[in-house]
Amino acid sequence: MGNTCCGDSNVQKNECNLIEIPKDPIYALCVLQSEDHKVAGKVYFKQEGDKCKIRAEVKGLSKGKHGFHIHEYGNLIDGCKSAGAHFNPTKQIHGAPDSKERHVGDLGNIENTLSEENVAVYEIVDHLISLYEQNYKFVYILI
């Protein structure tokens, strides 16, 4: 975090990309539901400074790991085909969430261990995803 910008105590400047960053957190919510209603859940986003906390809770996934990523479009009429590619505005290679280079939308896997509640939970604090208006606008997630 940098210095207070423009005399507004509610705004700070991020030294990396020189955008104004509100001090107050920004929140977003993505609601997931499969066409057959067997899989459902929510993905919560909380942006504070240059980090975005992501928490997903998804019920009904089969046991095991499932790819978890953000796509270019929210159009699911034709499944992944109409959702477009993984969100990749900086034209990077695929990578894990902790990789030095990766698509912004590469979030790794969400895993269902078939707990008694049958809810898979995913949590990460990410440095590429941003909910700030000056940055990329998105929130399209496919599992």
C-alpha positions as CSV (number, residue, x, y, z in Angstrom):
1,M,0.0,0.0,0.0
2,G,1.1,3.5,-0.8
3,N,0.3,7.0,0.4
4,T,-3.1,8.6,0.7
5,C,-4.0,9.9,-2.7
6,C,-5.7,13.2,-3.7
7,G,-6.3,14.2,-0.1
8,D,-9.1,11.6,0.2
9,S,-8.5,9.5,3.4
10,N,-10.8,6.7,2.0
11,V,-8.5,6.2,-1.1
12,Q,-5.0,4.8,-1.3
13,K,-2.7,4.4,-4.2
14,N,-1.3,0.9,-5.1
15,E,2.4,1.4,-6.0
16,C,2.4,-1.6,-8.4
17,N,-0.2,-0.5,-10.9
18,L,-0.9,3.1,-9.7
19,I,-4.7,2.8,-9.4
20,E,-6.6,4.4,-6.6
21,I,-7.6,1.8,-4.1
22,P,-10.5,2.4,-1.6
23,K,-9.6,1.6,2.0
24,D,-13.0,0.0,2.5
25,P,-13.3,-3.6,1.3
26,I,-15.3,-4.4,-1.8
27,Y,-17.4,-7.6,-1.9
28,A,-18.8,-9.7,-4.7
29,L,-20.9,-12.9,-4.7
30,C,-21.3,-15.5,-7.4
31,V,-24.2,-18.0,-7.1
32,L,-23.6,-21.4,-8.6
33,Q,-26.3,-23.8,-9.7
34,S,-26.2,-26.7,-12.1
35,E,-28.9,-27.1,-14.7
36,D,-30.2,-30.2,-12.9
37,H,-30.0,-28.5,-9.5
38,K,-27.7,-31.3,-8.1
39,V,-24.7,-29.0,-7.6
40,A,-25.1,-25.6,-6.0
41,G,-23.1,-23.1,-4.0
42,K,-21.7,-19.7,-3.6
43,V,-18.3,-18.0,-4.2
44,Y,-17.6,-15.0,-2.0
45,F,-15.0,-12.4,-2.9
46,K,-13.6,-9.8,-0.6
47,Q,-11.1,-7.3,-2.0
48,E,-8.9,-5.4,0.5
49,G,-6.0,-3.5,-0.9
50,D,-4.2,-5.5,-3.6
51,K,-5.4,-8.9,-2.3
52,C,-8.7,-10.6,-3.0
53,K,-9.9,-13.3,-0.5
54,I,-12.0,-16.0,-2.3
55,R,-14.1,-18.5,-0.4
56,A,-16.3,-21.1,-2.2
57,E,-18.8,-23.5,-0.7
58,V,-20.2,-26.0,-3.2
59,K,-22.6,-28.8,-2.4
60,G,-23.2,-31.9,-4.5
61,L,-19.9,-32.3,-6.3
62,S,-18.7,-35.8,-6.9
63,K,-15.8,-37.0,-4.8
64,G,-12.4,-35.7,-5.9
65,K,-10.8,-32.6,-7.4
66,H,-12.6,-30.3,-9.8
67,G,-11.0,-27.6,-11.9
68,F,-12.0,-24.2,-10.5
69,H,-11.5,-21.2,-12.8
70,I,-13.0,-17.9,-14.1
71,H,-14.0,-17.7,-17.7
72,E,-14.3,-14.8,-20.1
73,Y,-18.1,-14.8,-20.4
74,G,-21.1,-15.6,-18.2
75,N,-22.9,-17.4,-21.1
76,L,-23.5,-21.0,-20.2
77,I,-26.0,-21.8,-23.0
78,D,-23.4,-24.2,-24.6
79,G,-21.4,-25.1,-21.5
80,C,-17.7,-24.3,-21.4
81,K,-17.8,-23.6,-25.2
82,S,-20.0,-20.5,-24.8
83,A,-18.2,-19.4,-21.6
84,G,-15.1,-18.7,-23.5
85,A,-11.5,-19.3,-22.5
86,H,-10.1,-18.9,-19.0
87,F,-10.0,-15.2,-18.1
88,N,-6.6,-14.1,-19.3
89,P,-6.4,-10.4,-20.1
90,T,-2.6,-10.3,-19.6
91,K,-2.0,-13.3,-22.1
92,Q,-0.1,-15.5,-19.6
93,I,0.4,-19.2,-19.7
94,H,-1.6,-21.7,-17.5
95,G,-0.5,-22.0,-14.0
96,A,-1.4,-22.9,-10.5
97,P,-2.8,-20.2,-8.1
98,D,0.7,-19.8,-6.6
99,S,2.6,-19.8,-9.9
100,K,4.6,-16.7,-10.8
101,E,2.8,-16.6,-14.2
102,R,-0.8,-17.7,-14.8
103,H,-4.1,-16.7,-16.3
104,V,-5.9,-14.4,-13.9
105,G,-8.7,-17.0,-13.9
106,D,-6.6,-20.0,-13.0
107,L,-7.7,-20.9,-9.5
108,G,-6.6,-24.5,-9.2
109,N,-9.0,-27.1,-7.9
110,I,-11.8,-27.4,-5.4
111,E,-11.9,-30.8,-3.7
112,N,-14.9,-32.7,-2.3
113,T,-13.9,-35.3,0.2
114,L,-17.5,-36.3,0.6
115,S,-17.9,-35.1,4.1
116,E,-21.1,-35.7,6.0
117,E,-22.4,-32.3,4.7
118,N,-21.1,-33.1,1.2
119,V,-19.8,-29.5,0.9
120,A,-16.5,-28.7,-0.8
121,V,-14.8,-25.6,0.5
122,Y,-12.1,-23.6,-1.3
123,E,-10.2,-20.7,0.2
124,I,-7.4,-18.5,-1.2
125,V,-6.0,-15.0,-1.0
126,D,-5.1,-14.0,-4.5
127,H,-2.9,-11.2,-5.8
128,L,-4.1,-11.2,-9.5
129,I,-7.9,-11.1,-9.2
130,S,-9.3,-7.6,-8.5
131,L,-12.8,-6.3,-8.0
132,Y,-11.7,-2.7,-8.5
133,E,-13.4,-0.9,-11.3
134,Q,-10.2,0.2,-12.9
135,N,-9.0,-3.4,-13.3
136,Y,-10.6,-6.3,-15.1
137,K,-14.4,-6.7,-14.8
138,F,-15.5,-10.3,-14.4
139,V,-16.9,-12.9,-12.2
140,Y,-17.8,-15.9,-14.3
141,I,-16.8,-19.2,-12.6
142,L,-17.1,-22.7,-13.9
143,I,-16.4,-25.9,-11.9
